[in-house]
Amino acid sequence: MEKPLCPQKGPYKVKIEKDKTYFWCSCGASNKQPFCDGSHKKAGIFKSLKYFADSEKEVFFCGCKSTKNPPFCDSSHTKL
């Protein structure tokens, strides 16, 4: 797989917890979207993206995996 899969055209709205580390799926193959479950290891060229939450809030993780602002949704290609 050279390009990431697109598991969802829109963003994933997630309430994140302060001081918790999240690993965003960049390949699109994870069964735990928008987070990594290790599926990228089969694809070979992708890696999860580490995100540390410094506060509790709601964020929009990219679902199409084509964002220019990973791991967050880029509004230029997805309507929120």
C-alpha positions in Angstrom: 0.0 0.0 0.0 1.6 3.3 -1.2 -1.2 5.6 -0.2 -3.2 5.6 3.0 -6.7 4.1 3.1 -9.6 6.5 3.7 -11.7 5.0 6.5 -13.9 8.1 6.9 -14.2 11.2 4.7 -15.0 13.4 7.7 -13.1 14.0 10.9 -13.3 12.0 14.1 -14.5 14.2 17.0 -12.7 12.9 20.1 -12.7 14.2 23.7 -9.1 13.9 24.7 -7.8 13.6 28.3 -5.1 15.9 29.8 -1.6 14.3 30.1 -2.5 11.3 27.9 -0.6 10.2 24.8 -2.5 9.2 21.7 -1.2 7.5 18.6 -3.0 8.6 15.4 -3.3 6.1 12.6 -1.7 7.4 9.4 -2.3 4.4 7.2 -6.1 4.1 7.5 -6.0 0.4 8.2 -6.5 0.4 11.9 -9.7 -1.1 13.4 -9.5 1.4 16.2 -9.9 4.6 14.1 -8.7 7.3 14.4 -6.1 5.6 16.6 -3.4 3.1 15.7 -3.7 -0.6 16.4 -0.4 -1.7 14.7 -2.0 -2.4 11.2 0.7 -0.1 9.6 3.3 -2.8 10.2 1.7 -4.9 7.4 1.7 -1.9 5.1 5.4 -1.3 5.8 5.7 2.4 5.0 3.5 4.1 7.5 4.0 5.0 11.1 1.6 6.1 13.8 1.8 9.8 14.9 2.3 10.4 18.6 0.2 13.2 20.1 0.4 14.3 23.7 -2.7 16.1 25.1 -1.7 19.0 27.3 -5.3 19.8 28.2 -8.8 18.2 28.2 -10.7 19.2 25.1 -12.5 18.1 22.0 -10.4 17.8 18.9 -11.0 16.6 15.3 -8.6 13.9 14.2 -8.4 13.5 10.4 -10.4 10.5 9.1 -9.4 10.6 5.4 -5.6 10.5 6.2 -4.9 13.2 3.6 -4.5 16.2 6.0 -1.7 18.7 5.7 -1.9 19.2 9.4 -1.6 15.7 10.9 -3.1 14.4 13.1 -5.8 17.0 12.9 -8.4 17.6 10.2 -7.4 20.1 7.6 -10.6 22.1 6.7 -9.4 22.7 3.2 -10.3 19.2 2.2 -13.0 18.2 4.8 -16.0 20.1 5.9 -16.5 20.1 9.6 
